[in-house]
Every structure is written in C-alpha cells, then in structure tokens.
C-alpha cells in the first residue's frame, strides 16, 4: 500500500543519513580520490593542449574514476543490506510488506546520497583536470552508474545467505566485471580476428563498469581535435619531430597517428556506440540487477509467510 511504501521509504532514508561515520568517509574518499587521480594522471591538466600523448591518461583517468565509484557504491550497499537483512526477514515473516515494496523504497532511499557523492566526485574531477567532457554528461553517467552499483549490491546481498558471504562473493564478482569492463588505452583488436567466448561476451553485457566507461569516453573524445606536438621541427634538429613520432608509434601503436577523437573511438571499438545508448544499456542493466534481487529475496531468503487466515487465528 501507499502508506506502507511511505513508511518504508522514510525509515530507509533515516537509516542512511544516520550512518554519519560511513557518510563522512564516503565524502572524503569521493573528493580525495578524484583529486588524487588528477595528480596521478597529471598530463590531463587544465592548461595543457589536446594531444595524442594524453590519450592513455585521459582514458585511464575516466576509467579509474568509474571503477572507484562503482566499488564504493557496491561495497557500501552490500554492507548496509547485510546489516538490515535479519530485520527485513523478520518483518517479511510477519507479512508486513512485500519484497517489491522493500526493493522499491530501498532503491529510492539510496539515490539521494549516492547521487550526491557521485556529484562531488565529478565536480572535483572536472575542476582539477583538463577533461573535455561536459560536467553535466560526466555527472549524469556517474550518477546512473552509482544506481547500477547499488542495484548490483542488492543482487549480491539477496543471493547470498549472510553479510559475510556477500562481502566475500562481492569482491571477486567486482574483479571479474572490472576485467571485462575496462577499455585498453592502446586500442582493441578487431573482434572478427579475436572473437571472445560466449561466456566472456555475456559477462561484458553484465558489466556496469563497461557501459559507464564507454559513455564517458564517447563524451570525452567525440568531436575532439588534437594538436600535433611533434609537427614543428626545431632549428637545431629538423628531424627531431620525426623521431618523436616514430617513438610514439612504438609506444602507443596506431593511436599515435590519430588527429581526431572519432578516430580514437574507432580504435577503442566504440565507433558504433553512443553516449545515450550506453546510458540506456546501463539503466536496463540496473533494472535487471533489481529483478535478480527480487528473485533472491523471494526464494533465497523467502520465509514461509503466514496466510491471512492463519495470522487472524493466531491474533484471536
């Protein structure tokens, strides 16, 4: 009922904001990690020109940002879900609400804080680096990615017997989804030459990290024009630029010869993808994780709910 949903939503929200220590840590980690990544990948600075030499750092900066926020969201959700699972099972046993009502209110209650931490992360990342992607596009992708991470945390927690097992299972699951979701900054081989197995292809479609990285990379490189830093020969050595470009080709492969961002997207295997399409796939994947959560809570943790007649006889 509407009254039950409102009561559950209010309780979940109060529980989230009451966890002050965890929220303070998440705030510091969100801002601190964003600033730390800009220091590590310092070539992507605000005053540096767009150069092919920064392609690897740009891709890595965006990828590490996605990975960091996904891990934080998933682990925080698993921890919180595991702590309140005994209470939920007790209340479910009393037939106080349905699994669908619980998942709906829990997901809605997680959104404000998750979106707030994602916004803090993207604001710091954008302010302290020379990323080309618009702040709105970066924030939208990270916010939706945190929703997907929270849904994944629910799925893992609902399909495991307790919080300890959920944390134990969650880490290798995240490592696998990370492995199939990252994009190599040096480009990807043609899938016709090296087709992935059906299992790896399935895991790629189930990785929220993949779609989030694809979305931000597309927004970053689409329409970008690079300045050739090796095109002006010096008076002392007119062949210096040639040697530099040969060195870059050896180090970066075909990416050293690109002049536009769309060529990078083609080398990264994203020529046929779009920012909007990647976000839509991420949203669909989030709903799929919530469906798995519903199945897990219904069958894995589903108690034998007393029927209305039985409950009435006991109360009388």
C-alpha positions in Angstrom: 0.0 0.0 0.0 1.0 3.7 -0.3 1.1 4.1 3.4 3.5 1.1 3.8 5.7 2.4 1.0 5.9 5.8 2.5 6.8 4.3 6.0 9.5 2.1 4.5 10.9 5.0 2.5 11.1 7.2 5.5 12.8 4.5 7.6 15.3 3.7 4.9 16.2 7.4 4.4 16.6 8.0 8.2 18.8 4.9 8.4 21.0 6.2 5.5 21.5 9.7 6.9 22.0 8.3 10.5 25.1 6.4 9.4 27.2 9.5 9.9 30.7 7.9 10.1 30.2 6.0 6.8 28.8 9.0 5.0 31.8 11.2 6.2 34.2 8.6 5.0 32.5 8.3 1.6 32.5 12.1 1.3 36.3 12.3 2.0 37.0 9.3 -0.3 34.9 10.7 -3.1 36.7 14.1 -3.1 40.1 12.7 -2.1 40.2 10.0 -4.8 39.1 12.4 -7.5 41.9 14.8 -6.6 44.4 12.0 -6.3 43.6 10.7 -9.7 44.2 14.1 -11.3 47.6 14.2 -9.6 48.5 10.7 -10.9 47.4 11.5 -14.5 48.9 14.9 -14.5 49.2 15.2 -18.2 45.4 15.8 -18.4 45.8 19.3 -16.9 43.6 22.3 -17.4 46.1 24.3 -19.4 47.6 21.5 -21.5 46.6 21.3 -25.2 44.7 18.3 -26.5 47.5 15.9 -27.6 47.6 12.3 -28.6 50.2 11.9 -25.8 47.4 12.3 -23.3 45.1 9.6 -24.7 46.2 6.9 -22.4 46.0 9.2 -19.3 42.6 10.5 -20.3 41.2 7.0 -20.8 42.8 5.8 -17.5 41.5 8.9 -15.6 37.9 8.3 -16.6 38.2 4.5 -16.2 39.7 4.7 -12.7 37.0 7.2 -11.7 34.3 4.8 -12.8 35.9 1.8 -11.1 36.4 3.8 -7.8 32.8 4.9 -7.5 31.4 1.5 -8.6 33.5 -0.3 -5.9 32.5 2.2 -3.2 28.8 2.0 -4.1 28.6 -1.8 -4.3 30.6 -2.4 -1.1 28.6 0.2 0.8 25.3 -1.3 -0.4 26.3 -4.9 0.5 27.4 -3.8 4.0 24.2 -1.9 4.7 22.0 -4.5 3.1 23.6 -7.3 5.2 23.1 -5.4 8.4 19.4 -4.9 7.9 18.6 -8.3 6.3 17.7 -10.0 9.6 15.2 -7.3 10.4 13.8 -7.5 6.8 13.3 -11.2 7.1 11.6 -10.9 10.5 9.2 -8.3 9.1 8.6 -10.3 6.0 7.8 -13.3 8.1 5.1 -11.2 9.7 3.8 -10.3 6.3 4.3 -6.5 6.9 5.3 -5.7 3.3 6.2 -7.4 0.0 9.7 -7.9 -1.5 8.8 -5.5 -4.3 7.8 -2.7 -1.8 11.0 -3.2 0.1 13.3 -3.0 -3.0 11.4 0.0 -4.4 11.7 2.0 -1.2 15.3 0.9 -0.6 16.4 1.9 -4.1 14.7 5.2 -3.9 16.2 5.9 -0.5 19.8 5.2 -1.8 19.5 7.6 -4.7 20.0 11.0 -3.0 23.2 10.1 -1.1 24.7 8.1 -4.0 24.0 10.9 -6.4 25.4 13.4 -4.0 28.7 11.5 -3.6 28.9 11.0 -7.4 28.3 14.7 -8.0 31.1 15.6 -5.5 33.4 13.2 -7.3 32.7 14.5 -10.8 32.8 18.2 -9.7 36.3 17.7 -8.1 37.5 15.6 -11.1 36.3 18.2 -13.6 37.6 21.2 -11.6 41.1 19.8 -11.1 41.7 18.3 -14.6 41.6 19.2 -18.2 38.9 16.7 -19.2 36.9 17.9 -22.2 33.7 16.1 -21.3 30.9 18.4 -20.1 30.2 18.4 -16.4 26.6 17.5 -17.0 27.4 14.5 -19.1 30.1 13.3 -16.7 27.8 13.7 -13.7 24.8 12.0 -15.4 26.9 9.0 -16.3 28.4 8.7 -12.8 25.0 9.1 -11.1 23.4 6.4 -13.2 26.5 4.2 -12.6 26.1 4.5 -8.8 22.4 3.5 -9.2 23.6 0.4 -11.1 26.3 -0.3 -8.5 23.7 -0.1 -5.7 21.4 -2.4 -7.7 24.3 -4.8 -8.1 25.0 -4.7 -4.4 21.3 -5.6 -3.7 21.6 -8.5 -6.1 24.7 -9.9 -4.5 23.3 -9.4 -1.0 20.0 -11.0 -1.8 21.5 -14.1 -3.4 23.9 -14.9 -0.5 22.9 -16.3 2.9 24.5 -13.6 5.1 26.5 -10.3 5.0 29.9 -12.1 5.4 29.3 -14.3 2.4 28.0 -11.3 0.5 31.2 -9.4 1.0 33.3 -12.5 0.2 31.4 -13.0 -3.0 31.2 -9.3 -3.9 34.9 -8.7 -4.3 35.6 -11.4 -6.9 32.4 -10.5 -8.7 33.6 -6.9 -9.0 37.0 -8.0 -10.1 35.5 -10.1 -12.9 33.2 -7.3 -14.0 36.2 -4.9 -13.9 38.2 -7.3 -16.1 35.6 -7.5 -18.8 34.6 -3.8 -18.5 37.8 -1.8 -18.8 39.0 -0.4 -22.1 42.6 -0.7 -23.1 44.0 2.7 -23.9 46.2 1.2 -26.6 43.1 0.2 -28.6 41.3 -3.1 -29.1 41.8 -5.8 -31.7 39.1 -6.5 -34.2 36.6 -8.9 -32.8 36.4 -10.7 -36.2 40.1 -11.7 -35.6 39.8 -12.4 -31.9 36.2 -13.2 -31.1 35.5 -13.5 -27.3 33.9 -16.7 -26.0 30.2 -16.7 -25.3 30.8 -16.6 -21.6 33.1 -13.5 -21.8 30.6 -11.9 -24.2 27.9 -12.5 -21.6 30.0 -11.0 -18.8 30.7 -7.9 -20.8 27.0 -7.3 -21.3 26.5 -7.7 -17.5 29.3 -5.2 -16.5 28.1 -1.8 -15.4 31.7 -0.7 -15.4 31.8 -1.3 -19.2 28.8 0.9 -20.1 29.8 3.7 -17.7 33.4 3.8 -19.2 32.0 3.7 -22.7 29.7 6.6 -22.0 32.3 8.9 -20.6 34.9 8.0 -23.2 32.4 8.7 -26.0 31.5 12.1 -24.5 35.2 12.9 -24.0 36.5 12.0 -27.5 33.6 12.7 -29.8 34.5 15.7 -31.9 37.8 16.3 -30.2 40.6 17.8 -32.4 44.2 17.0 -31.4 47.2 19.3 -31.7 50.3 17.6 -33.1 53.0 18.3 -30.6 55.7 16.9 -33.0 54.7 18.8 -36.1 57.1 21.8 -35.6 60.7 20.9 -36.3 63.4 22.7 -34.3 66.2 24.8 -35.9 68.9 22.6 -34.3 67.4 19.3 -35.3 64.7 19.3 -38.1 64.3 15.6 -37.8 63.5 15.6 -34.1 59.8 15.6 -34.7 60.1 12.6 -37.0 62.0 10.6 -34.3 59.4 11.6 -31.7 56.5 10.4 -33.8 58.3 7.1 -34.5 58.8 6.7 -30.8 55.2 7.4 -30.1 54.1 4.9 -32.7 56.3 2.3 -31.0 54.8 3.2 -27.6 51.2 3.8 -28.5 50.6 1.9 -31.7 48.0 3.3 -34.1 46.7 5.8 -31.6 49.8 7.9 -32.1 48.7 8.7 -35.6 45.2 9.9 -34.9 44.2 13.5 -35.3 40.6 13.5 -34.2 38.7 12.0 -31.3 36.4 10.0 -33.5 39.4 8.0 -34.8 40.2 7.2 -31.2 36.6 5.9 -30.7 37.1 3.7 -33.7 40.4 2.3 -32.3 38.7 1.7 -28.9 35.8 -0.2 -30.6 33.2 2.5 -29.8 32.6 3.9 -33.3 29.1 2.4 -33.4 28.2 3.3 -29.9 26.7 6.5 -28.5 26.6 8.3 -25.1 22.9 8.0 -24.9 22.9 4.3 -25.9 25.4 3.4 -23.3 23.4 5.1 -20.6 20.2 3.3 -21.7 22.1 0.0 -21.5 23.3 0.9 -18.0 19.7 1.7 -16.9 18.4 -1.6 -18.3 21.2 -3.5 -16.6 20.3 -1.7 -13.3 16.7 -2.9 -13.6 18.0 -6.4 -14.3 20.0 -6.4 -11.1 16.9 -5.3 -9.2 15.0 -8.2 -10.7 17.7 -10.6 -9.5 17.4 -9.0 -6.1 13.7 -9.7 -6.1 14.3 -13.3 -7.1 17.0 -13.7 -4.4 14.9 -12.3 -1.6 11.8 -14.3 -2.7 13.5 -17.7 -3.0 16.8 -17.5 -1.2 15.6 -15.6 1.8 11.9 -16.0 1.3 10.4 -17.1 4.6 7.2 -19.0 4.8 4.8 -16.1 5.1 1.7 -16.9 7.2 -1.5 -16.7 5.4 -4.1 -14.1 6.4 -6.4 -16.7 7.9 -3.6 -18.2 10.0 -2.5 -14.8 11.2 -6.0 -14.0 12.1 -6.4 -17.2 14.1 -3.2 -16.5 16.0 -4.2 -13.0 16.8 -7.5 -14.1 18.1 
